[in-house]
Amino acid sequence: MARRTYVHDPELGMRLLSNVRSRVKHGSGGYLVSANTGGFRDHEFTTQRRPGVRRILLYGDSFTFGVGVDRKERFGDLLQAALSDVEI
């Protein structure tokens, strides 16, 4: 039986389950999906920005989500690794 990874959301349509960690089948063989407590495919974060650190919010589609790739290979995570004074 496949592990449940997504849940219906009345506003978004579908979203990740909070704190889920699952391998998703894909044409590339599959990829790991994990979500924070808010159901985002991201690290834990606070709503308050840390002093002296700028924030960039990424909104998008399957490319931003990183369908088909592990989190460390998503462009947002690569951008975060390259910019030490910015929180993505």
C-alpha positions as CSV (number, residue, x, y, z in Angstrom):
1,M,0.0,0.0,0.0
2,A,1.3,3.4,-0.9
3,R,1.9,6.0,1.8
4,R,-0.4,9.0,1.7
5,T,1.5,12.1,0.8
6,Y,-1.1,14.7,-0.2
7,V,-4.4,15.8,1.3
8,H,-7.3,17.8,-0.2
9,D,-7.3,21.4,0.6
10,P,-10.4,23.5,0.0
11,E,-8.4,26.6,-1.0
12,L,-5.4,25.1,-2.8
13,G,-6.9,21.9,-4.2
14,M,-4.1,19.6,-2.9
15,R,-1.2,20.1,-0.5
16,L,1.4,18.0,1.3
17,L,0.5,16.5,4.6
18,S,2.3,18.2,7.5
19,N,5.6,16.5,8.5
20,V,5.3,13.9,5.7
21,R,8.3,12.1,4.4
22,S,7.7,9.9,1.4
23,R,9.2,8.6,-1.8
24,V,7.0,9.6,-4.8
25,K,7.0,7.5,-8.0
26,H,8.0,9.4,-11.1
27,G,9.2,8.8,-14.7
28,S,12.7,9.4,-13.5
29,G,12.3,6.6,-11.0
30,G,11.1,8.6,-8.0
31,Y,12.1,11.3,-5.6
32,L,11.9,12.1,-1.9
33,V,9.3,14.5,-0.7
34,S,9.3,15.9,2.9
35,A,7.2,18.7,4.3
36,N,7.5,20.9,7.4
37,T,4.7,21.3,10.0
38,G,2.9,23.8,7.7
39,G,2.8,21.3,4.8
40,F,5.4,23.1,2.7
41,R,8.2,21.3,0.9
42,D,10.7,23.4,2.9
43,H,12.6,23.7,6.2
44,E,10.9,24.9,9.3
45,F,10.6,28.7,9.3
46,T,9.0,31.5,11.4
47,T,6.8,34.2,10.0
48,Q,9.1,36.8,11.6
49,R,12.2,37.6,9.5
50,R,15.5,37.5,11.3
51,P,17.1,41.0,11.7
52,G,19.5,41.8,8.9
53,V,18.4,39.0,6.7
54,R,16.4,39.6,3.5
55,R,13.7,37.1,2.4
56,I,12.7,36.0,-1.0
57,L,9.4,34.1,-1.4
58,L,9.1,31.7,-4.3
59,Y,5.7,31.1,-5.8
60,G,5.1,28.8,-8.7
61,D,4.1,25.5,-10.2
62,S,5.6,22.1,-10.5
63,F,9.0,23.6,-11.4
64,T,9.1,25.6,-8.1
65,F,7.8,22.6,-6.2
66,G,10.5,20.4,-7.8
67,V,8.5,17.6,-9.3
68,G,10.8,14.8,-10.2
69,V,13.8,15.9,-8.1
70,D,14.9,15.6,-4.5
71,R,14.6,18.8,-2.5
72,K,18.4,19.6,-2.6
73,E,18.1,19.8,-6.4
74,R,15.3,22.3,-6.6
75,F,16.3,25.8,-7.9
76,G,15.1,27.5,-4.6
77,D,17.4,25.3,-2.5
78,L,20.3,25.8,-4.9
79,L,19.7,29.6,-4.7
80,Q,19.6,29.4,-0.9
81,A,23.0,27.7,-0.9
82,A,24.5,30.4,-3.1
83,L,23.1,33.4,-1.1
84,S,24.2,33.4,2.5
85,D,22.6,36.7,3.5
86,V,19.2,35.8,2.1
87,E,16.5,33.4,3.3
88,I,14.6,31.7,0.5
